[in-house]
Structures are given as structure tokens and as C-alpha cells.
Amino acid sequence: MKPIWIVDDDDSIRWVLEKALARENLVTRSFTNARDAMTALQSDTPQVLVSDIRMHGASGLELLQTVKAKYPGLPVIIMTAFSDLESAVAAFQGGAFEYLAKPFDLDKAVELIRRALDESLRESSVEQAIAETPEILGQAPAMQDVFRAIGRLSQSHVTVLITGESGTGKELVARALHKHSPRAAQPFIALNTAAIPKDLLESELFGHERGAFTGAQTTRRGRFEQAEGGTLFLDEIGDMPFDLQTRLLRVLSDGHFYRVGGHQPMKANVRVIAATHQNLESRVRDGLFREDLYHRLNVIRLRLPSLRERREDVPILAKYFLSQSAKQLGVEVKRMSEAALHFLSGLDFPGNVRQLENLCNWITVMAPGQTVEVLDLPQDLVSSAVQHVSGSVVAGEAGSRRDPVANGHTQEGASIAPAAIHAQVVSTDNWMTLLDAEATAMLSQGQSEVIDKLGRHFESVVIKAALRHTHGRKNDAAIRLGIGRNTITRKIQELGIDGAKDD
């Protein structure tokens, strides 16, 4: 791990932070001015950079700009006096990880640096994973099985059937199989059989002779000829018309085919890789897919896991897609907050990796800040997750129709922002961080009486938990919570909580 850099012209600040971080077994390197730090950046980089705003010579904001231009993923914490809050805003706009107001509590400062350090190490591991697996990304065990299969098939010409839900990356796997095969120097031709009208599919596959049908003014080479010596990828093979399945079977059996309208047999030296999201066994039983063709295709089967089965890969994929999208648009790469990544990792993604890629394209264009929070995500995505959680709460708690928290509204009818309850979708490991995010969001939206609103939600959740624990007995719940009987009775009435009973 690289050292943490501290940049401040105040000797006492540097000394205090050095000693505090040393007690945490963290290595530091200190600078008395921003210029020296900028010079050091030419040959070295920190894991985290902590810098004052106001210093002799170059300011901390200038240092921040330099760092972000060269190392956009490096977390920078800006230290600022209370009178410099305008500068703190500028720091966030410049891409700072967080700001530390002086005078600061030393334990809180160390905790903040620890958070930045965790973020930096996570970003580094993601970047390393992307660098090591540029074709297909994934660290989940299910994806490692896919990578091992690709490796074992690297010197083979055998036919492969790739199965998996739509959007799981079947074509990427087919391309990887081709790239690592003896046919890598020859063409890779892909055809989505479900996207071609039935009347044209035969010509697309096998080509046609001039005059074979109306509009066939010239001879045309089909995909089998185009892929000669290489690989032909047939996507959505389960949707291929039944009569064309017979012709495909013949090619796979003896390697020969005829162009449409042709009488001269053509020889095909092509490796076929097929893919489908459908259950071919069921289609065979239903008479929609030839059993003999199924067995010809199903020589080696690779099943791609859905994104739900590899949630740990969501951060890696999101980082990669955000980077690619930013590169295409020529803009700065946006960063997902820890809470936002937890939220995404908890979603089902019915469209799988393709849906996540589209979401990252949306974020690059539409998200307002450089650091993307849960509330910056598309409203329909967040709302559907919130409705799912709210529905679970309603189904699991008696009388929740009158519960102002369970139905997503305060007693006054104000809507609860999605971040307030998305912890139930994601994780409860760090609820205080999520509470901080919710309070920040409410303040930024101009809401008033924030403490009162959040306090009511907090009290309602805790009292309901106590009542569940005591099977609805109010007195017992009051004792467990350390409040009086009258107090819990009043709060149950104020918050509209049902299911309580006298002991």
C-alpha cells in the first residue's frame, strides 16, 4: 500500500496527523506546500492525499486540479477552516473525496482518512481487475468457471452452445473463444437469427445466386462463406425456423451447403458457436427444435450466470462501463459512492450486464455530480426497489396500512426519500453512513424540519422492533427501550403504530 500524503504549511497539523496515522500503522509522507507535492506527483503517487486549502504559494484547490487531471481516481481530502465553506463547495466541484473542517476532531479525521483509504484500495482492485480481464470482467466464482472453460477450449475446434439469460454477454464469450482458438487470425462472423426475417434468413446464412428470387440481382456470399476458416456465431439459435434447422444440421454433419438457387455444393470450414436464452430441451419436447440438431450443437455447453448470481461483480462492471462511456463522450469519469454501489449490487437486473451498461451510459450523461449517490440514479429504478421493500414491510407487519413509515409517508403526508429505506434493499452494515446520506439529500432538496422527520422514522422503526420482540406487549417493550409506559403509549399513537397491546 502506498503512503498517505499530508500537505499543510502548519507544522502542528502535519505532526498531529502523522502521529495519529502512525498509531494506525499507516505510512505517511508530508509536504509543507502544494508545489513540492505537485513535483513529487511526477514520479510517485499516494494512496490518499490530505491537503489544506490556504497555503503559501499554490493553494490546495490548485493541487486538487493537478491530481484529478492526472489521477482522477485518487481520493483527495481538503482541510478547510469554517470560514472557507465556499472553498469547500469548490473542492467538491473539483472532485474532492471529502472536506475536513478545522479545528477537527482527531478521531473523526482518522476515520475519514480510513474511508478514503478503503475507497482508494477498492478503486485500485477494480482497475487491476479491468486491466487483467479486458475482454470479459468478473471475479465471482461462477465467472471463474467460465474463464476456465474458455482456457480449456483454447486449442479446440469443437462446437459450443452458450446458454444464459438475455444480456449476460454470450457474444463476448463467443468472441473470447474465437480469439483464443487456432482460428483467431480468421474472421469472426456473428448473426442474430431472431433479428432476421424468416424469408431472408436462409439467404443470410448460405448466400444466394443471381436470379434466385426477385431482387437477387447479384450473387451474394452468405455468413458461412464470410466466416470461412474462422468462427460463425449464431445467436438466439432457439428461434431459428424449423425448416432452416434441417439445412443447418446438414452443414454441421458433412460440412457442405448450397446457396439459395444454387446447384453447386459449397464446402464450409467453419467453427459454429451457438447461443440461446431459451430452454432448448423444452423446445425439443414441444417439437419446435430438432433433437438431432440439438445434440449436434450441444457438444460443449457453457452456461453464463445472470448478474443476480454474481452481484460481487457489479462494482467492477460499473467502474468499467462508466470509464468506457466517459471515454466515448470525452468527459470526466464519474464515480459511484459506496452506498450507490451497494444499492446497485442489491438489484436484480433482469436485463443483466447489458442493463447495467445502459444504466452507466445514463449516469454519465444525466447524473448531476461527479460522485453518484443513490438519489442520482433513475427515479424509476430507485422507486421500484423502494416499492419492493415497502411491499415486504406491509406483508410482514400487522396493521401496516396505517403505519406512516411502512407506506412510505410521514404523518403529514411528506414523501420519504428513497435513500431513507434503501438500506433494507442493500445492507445494514453501515446505517449511520446511510443516515448521513439521507440527511444530506433532504437538506439539499430544501426540506425543513429534517431532524423531526428523521427522528419520527427512527423512533417508529425502533419501537416496532421492540414490539415485535415482545410480541406486542407495550410495558415489556418500554422497559427494553428504557422509556416510560406513558411515553411509549403516546408515541405509538403519534406514529400510528398498530399491533401493540397491554401486558
N, C-alpha and C positions, 0 to 999 in steps of 0.2 A: 504493500500500500504506500502511496506517495504521501509526503508530508502536508500538513495544513499550513498555509501561508498566512501570516498576520502582518498587515500593512497599517502602520499608525505612527505619527510623529510624537506621540505621547509615550514616554518610556514606561510610565506606570501601567498603562493599559496593556502594552506588549508583555510586560513582566507578569501581570496577573493572569492573562490568558495562557501564557507559556506554562506557568506553574500548574494551573488548573487542568490543562490538557495533558501535561506530563503525568499527573496523578491518574489520568485515564489511559495511560500507556499510549498516548498519541504523539507522534513526532511532529514538531513544528519548525518553521523557518520564518524569521522575522525580517521586516524591512522598515526603514524609517521614513520612506517616501515612495510615492507611486512610480516615479521614474525608474528607480532601482528594480522594482517588481516587474515593470514592463521589459526592462533589459533582460532580467532572468528568464522571462517567458520565452525568449528566443531560443533557449537551449534546454529548458526544463518546464515542467508543469506541476501544479499542486493537485491534491485530491479535492480540497476545498480552499477557497480564498476568502479571508475575512479582512475587510478594509474600511478605514474611516472615510467619511466624505470630505471633510475640510482638512487639508494638509498644506504644508508649504510646497509650492510648485504645482505639479499636476494634481487634480482632485481625484477622489475615489470614483466619481462618475466617469471621468476620462479613462481610468484604469478598467472600469466595468466595460466600457465600449470596446476597449482593446481586447479584453479577454473574450467577450462574446463574439467579436469578429473572427477570432482565431479558434476558440474552443467553445462553441455555443452550448455544449452540454455540461460545462464546468459550473458547479454551484458557487455563487458569489453572495456572501452576506455583507451588507453595508451597515456600518455603525454610524449612527447619527444622533445629535442632540435633539431634545424635544422641540427646540425652536426650528429644526430643519425638516419638519414634516413635509414641506413642499418638495424638498430634495428626495425624501423617501419615496414619494409618488413617482418622481422622475426615475428613481432607481428601479422601481418595479416596471416602469415603462421600458427601461433599458434592459430588462431581463434578469434582474436580481432575484436570487432564491428567496431572500427574506431580509428585513432590516432589523437592527438591534438598537433600541433607543438607549442613549446614555443619560444618566448613570444606569447600568443594568445589573440585575441580579446574576451573580456568577453562575449559580446552578442552572438558571434558565438559559444563560449564554452557552454553557457546555451542552445542554440538551438540544438547543437549536443547531449547534455545530454537529452534534451527533446525527440529527435528522438529515442535515445536508450531506454528511459523510455517507449515510446509508443510501441516499438518493444517488450520490456520485458512484458508489460501488455498484448499485443496481444498473445505472446507465452504462457503466463500463462493461458489465457482464453481458448486457443486451447487445452492445456494439460488437463485442467479441463474438457472440453467437452469430450475429449477422455476417461478420467477416468470415467466419468459419463455414457457414452454410448459406451461401448466397443464392442457391437455386431454390431450395425448399427449407423453410425455417421451422424449427421445432425441437424442444428439449424433452417433451413428455415421453414417457415410456412407449406409448402406442406409436409415436412417430419414429422413435429409435428402431422399432421393429421394421418399419417401412424402409428406413435408411439401410438397415442390414440386408433386407431383401434386395434392394437395388444393387448393393455391393455384390451379393451372391450371383445376381443375374448379369453382372457386368460383361462377362465374356460369352454370354449365351445369345442364341438367335430364336429362342423359344417364344411361342405366342403367349401373351399375358392378358389377363382380364382384370381390370381395375374396377372395384366397386366402392360405393360410398355415396353419401347424400350430395345433392347439388351444392356446388360452391366449396367443396373440400379440397380442390386442387388436383383433380385427376389428370388434367392435361400437363401440369407441371411435372407430375411423376412420370408421365409418358415421355416427356422431353428429357428428363433425367435418365431414364432407361436407355433412350437413344444416345444421349451424349456420352454415356459410359459404356457403350457397346462397341463391338468391332465395326459397326456401320456408321459411326459418328461422323465420318467425313462425307457421307452421302446424305441425300435430302431427308428431312422430317416433314411429312405432309399430314395435316390434321383436317378432318371433316366431321362436322356435327350432323349425323344422319337425321336427327329430328328437325333440323332447321331447313332442310332441302325438300321441296315438294316431291311427292311420290313420283310424279311423271318425269321429273328431272334427275332424280337420284341415281338411276341406272346409268345415265349419261355421265354424271359427275364421277361415278366410281370407275366406269370402264371406258369412257370416251365414246365417240361416235364417228361414223364415216360420213363423208359428204353426201347429202341427199337422203340420209337415213330417215329423216322426218321433216316436216315443214319447218323451215327456218334453219335447217342444218346446211348452211352454205359452204362450210369448210370442214375438213377433218379436224377433230378435236381430241387431244390426248386426255385420258381420264386420270384420276388420282393414283391408280395403281401404276400407270406408266410414269407419272411425275415422281413417284416415290421409288423408282427403280434403284435397287441396290441399297435402299435405306429403310425407313420405317413409315408405315401408314397408321395413323391413329384414328380410329373410328369411335367417336364419342356418341353417347346415347344409343348404343347398339340395340338396346331393348326395343326401341321404337322403329326399327327397320321393317319395312313391309315384308310380308311373309314370302311373296314370290321372289323378292330380291335376296332373301336369305338363302335360297337354293343356289343362286349364282355365286354368292359369296362362299358357300360351302364348297363349291366346285373348285374355286381358286385355292382355298386352303388345302384341299385334298390333293390336287395334282399340279397346282401352280400355273394353270392355264385359264385364259378367259377370252372372250370375243368383245370387240367394240360393238356398240349398238349399230345394227345394219351391216356389220362386217362378217366375213366368211373365213378370214384367216386367223387361226388361233395365235394369241399373244402369250409369251412366256413372262411370268411375274416373279422376279427375285425380290420379294418384299417381306419384311417382318411386320406382322399385324399386331397392334396393341389395341384392344377394345376397352371401352368403359361404359358403365351404366349406373344410374341411381336406382334402378328398378330391381326387383327380385326376379331374376331370370328363371329360377326353379318354379316359381308360381306361374310365370308366363308360359313355361313349357307345359305345366299341368293344365293350364287353361287353353292350350292349343294355339297360343299366339306366337310362340317361338319354337323353332325346330330343335328337337332334342339332340340330333346329331351335330348341328351347328354349335349348340351349347357346349357339347363335350369337346368340339374342336377348339373353341375359344378358351375354355376353362382348363387349359393345361397348367398354368400357374396363375393363382389368384392373389391379388393384393387388395386388401380392404383398407380404405383410408378412414381414419376416425373422424367423427364430427368434432366441431370446435367445443361442444359441450364435454367431450371426452378428453380434452387437452387444454383445460382452462389455464393451466400454468404457462401456456404459450401465448396467451393474449397480449401480455406486455411486450414480448419480443416482436410479435407481428405488428402491433400498433406502432411501435417505435419505427419499424422498417417502413410501413406504409406511409406514416407521417413524413419520414425522410424522403421517400420517393415522390410523394405528392408535392412537397415543398420544392424539390429539385425541378420537377416539371413546370411548376408555376414561377420559379425564380424568386421565391420568398423564403423568409427565415423559418426553420423547422419549429413547429410547436411542440410543447412538452406536456404530457399528461401528469396531473397531480397523482399522488398515491391513492387518494380517495377515488378519483375518477377511474384509475386502473382497476382498483378493487371492484368498483361498480361494474365496469365492462366485463371483468372476469366472472362476475356472477350472472351475466345474461346468457340466455340460451342460444342466441344467434341462429335462427332457423336457416338463414342463408349462408351460414358458416363463414369461411375465410373471405369469400367474395363480399359478404355483407359487411364484415369488419373493414375491408379495404375501401368500400364505398363510403363507410362512415368516416374513415380517416381523411378521405378526399373532402367530405363535407366540413369536417373540423378545420382543415387547412384554409378553406375559403370563408367559412361562416363564423367560427369561434372568435369572440372579441379580443381575448388576450393571448399572450404567448404561453402562459401556463393555463391549461384547460381543466376546469373544475366540473363536477357533476352537473351543476346548473347550466353549464355552457353547452351541454350535449343536446341533440334534437329533443324538443319537448315531447314528441310522441313516444320516443324511446324511454325517457325517464318516467313519463306518465303511466305507460303500460306496466313498468316494473312496480311503480307505486301502487297501482290498482291491484296488481297481483298480490302484493303484501297486504294491502288493506282488506282484500277479499279473504286472505288467510286468517287475519285477525278477526274479521266478522264471523267466519265459520267456526273459529276456535273459542270464542268467548260468548257466554250467555248475555243477552240483552245489549249487545254491542251496537244495535241500531240507534240507541240513544247516547252512545259514547262519543263525545266530541273529538277524541283522538282517533278512535278506530275508524270513523267515517271520513277522516281527513280534514276536519274543520274545527276551529275553535268554537266556543260557545257563542261568540259574537258573529260567527259566520265567516271569519277571515280564513283564507286558504292556507294550509300548511305547505311550505315549500318542499319539493321532493327530497332535498338533502336531509330533512329532519327525520325521515323514516327510512332512507335507503340503506342505513346500516343493517336493517333486518334482511335486506336482499344480499348484502355483501359480507360484512364481518362485524363482529362486536369487539374485536381485539383492541381498538383504539377509539372508543366512543367519544373521548374528550376532544380528539382531533376533529371528529365529525361534528361535534357540537360547536367547536370553534368555526368550522367552515359554514355551518348553518347560520350562526350569529353574524358572521361577516357578510353572508349573502343577504340576510334580512336588512342589515344596515345599508348595504349598497343599493338595495331596492327602495330605500327611503321609508321603510316601515318604522312605526313608532311603538312604544311600549314593548320593546323587544324582550326585556327581562321578564315582564309579566307573561307574555305569550309562551316563551320557552319554559318559564317556571311552571306554568299550568300543565304543559305537556310532560315535563319531568315528574311532577307530583302525581299526575294521573297514571303514568307508567309504573312508578314505584308502588303506589297504593294498590293498583290492580295485581301487581306481582305478589304483594303481601297477602291480599285476599285469596289469591289462588293457592298460596302456600298454606293458609289457614282454613281452606275450604269455605271461604266466605265469612268467617267469624270476625266481626269488627273489633271486639275487645282484644282478642288474641293478636290481630294484625296491628292494632295501635301499640300494644306492648312491644312487638317485634320492631316496629318502626321508631319507637321512642317518643311517641306523641300521645296526647290525651284522648280519651274516648270521645269527648265533645268535639275535639279538633278533627278527628277522622270522620265523624258523622257529618260535620259541616262541609268538609272538603269533598266527601262522596256526593253530597247534594249539589255543591257548586260545580263540580266537574261532570255531573250526570253519569256517575259510575253505577251500574247495576250489579246485582249478584251478591250484595253484602247482606248479612243477617246478624241479628243479636246473638250473643253466645248463650 
